[in-house]
Amino acid sequence: MNSSTSFGYSPPGGRARLSTSSSPQPSMSSASDSPNTTPIFDSNIFSNSDTRSESQYESRLGSSEVIPKVEEAELELADVKEEPLDDESPISPTEPVRIRRARGRPRIHPPRSPTTLTKQAKARSKTGCTTCRKRKKKCDETKPFCLSCQKNNIHCEGYKPVEIWKSGRERAAEGWPRKRSSEVRFDLPPLMEGVESDLDRNLLQHFVSRASAVLSLHGDRVTNPFTRILLPMALQHQGLMHSVLCLSASHMYSVTPSQEYEDRQAFHRGKALTLLKHDLERQKAGEGGVMVYEDSNVAQILLHLLHSICDGNTSGEYRMHMIAAKQIAMNQKSSNPEFQSLFDEFFYYHWIASQITSMDGTDVPMMENFNLPFKINPETAGLIGVSDGLFGFISKISNLRRRLRARIDEKLEPNMDYEALLAAHAIDTGLRGWVCPQERGTPRYTISMLYRQATWVYLYRTTKDSKPHPYIKSAVDDGIRYINELPAEGWIQSNVLLPLFLIGCAAFEEEQRIQINRAFTGLIACTGLGNIGFAKEVVDDIWKLMDAGDGESWDWEKIINAKGWDFLAT
């Protein structure tokens, strides 16, 4: 038998041995007929891979390597078994499958088994808990919280609610909003204590732009004492800020009545008074047992006094603030000279002006030359009548009126006694020698002359009978001319109410009353102060008494008291 080469081969059903021989045979018979016969094996049974192997060997011919001799394979038909039919049971899946190991270095990651490769990829579940989905971990989907999170000591966020799909038409019918991107928005904290909302910020802006200008002759924010002195103090003191916003809300309500402004005014007023009370409880009394107030609290008292003017309060609410301010003015001084000057001017202005509309006034201490017990630069003054000395005359006239009223009530004759005549003569002489400190041709000069004219009318209506006379007619006509020369709008109108009220109470002529009515209407439109309407109503009552020839038309304090009113005409 010729030398042969054997090839190992393992079919699915068993094992077979393949052999080849160079000797030709007439035929191939089955293994049962002739077990010892060596059949002829055709070379076509070699696979393509064997052919390639032979060609590789041929390409290496001529090299110095020794090529082993390829021998013919020997086939033993006894070892060949038939393949199982289709109806036979397949190989058990548990039977291990032998995989031919590749030559060379082993792989880092061994190949997967054929059973793993045949598995189809499953879709990821979307019903797991929110935490496992974020962590990209398998969830056991235990409700209400999964066990996987509990085992790992992780907070389980639970499961998203199941949404039932609905068409766009169904959603539109149910009024569902359109899907929008979620927006996260956080409100900014207040920058200033007390300014808590958009409405409060509008009120603060209104105080700076308009309300402060209505209360002072300084229309410029830089020179206005409220924005220059009080507002920086309010930024450092919550109670004072509430007082500022209360005053601004009151003025806004006077200009444009609204429930929103009224509610906010009440809110800030309550906050301001509560904080003021707490501050006063913490402060200790100074020498002699007299309370010493901080500047911020003094400013609060001043603003509450002005609030009664803007609010148009007629119940005398201003009086308790006036009493506290009087105690402060008599017993202490501020270390800040600018604030002290502001307080002195505004307090004395309203204290003396309150004597014109009230019967419960007391004498204001004056010096012999009718000046107040302090000095204020007329150029920086925020009001007219105080810095230039005119309010010294007005306070003397108020004292004289109380004296005459007491004599009339006691039915003493004559009403104008010797002392009253001397006092009236001294006031008249002082007014005639008074020199206006303002520059001629300016609105300040005009309004200063208006105050002088109104002061003389006040003196005449106190000492003369209540009947028409050429002297009083001429004085009222000149006063109306001063009013008409003033700018119809602007900061100068802030001081017009007091002289307008005094001149109006002396207008016997119908032509004068037409001008007075026009001036009241313009003042209300310009300033929006709540006390103007009450002052106009008192003037109307005086005119009725004048037309009836009533001799009591000079005493408007009694008319105001009979109405149950107590307010400031400032």
Secondary structure by P-SEA (a helix, b strand, c coil): cccbbbbbbbcccbbbbbbbbcccccccccccccccbbbbbbcccccaaaaaaaaaaaaaccccccccbbbbbbbbcccccccccccccccccccccccccccccccccccccccccccccccccccccaaaaaacccccccccccaaaaaacccccccccccccccaaaaaaacccccccbbbbbbbcccccccccaaaaaaaaaaaccaaaaaccccccccccccccaaaaaaacaaaaaaaaaaaaaaaaaacccaaaaaaaaaaaaaaaaaaaaaaaacccccccbbbbcaaaaaaaaaaaaaaaaaccccccaaaaaaaaaaaaaccccccaaaaaaaaaaaaaaaaaaaaccccccccccccccccccccccccccccccccaaaaaaaaaaaaaaaaaaaaaacccccccaaaaaaaaaaaaaaaacccccccccaaaaaaaaaaaaaaaaaaaacccccccaaaaaaaaaaaaaaaaccccccccccaaaaaaaaaaacccaaaaaaaaaaaaaaaaaccccaaaaaaaaaaaaaaaaaacccccccaaaaaaaacbbbbcc
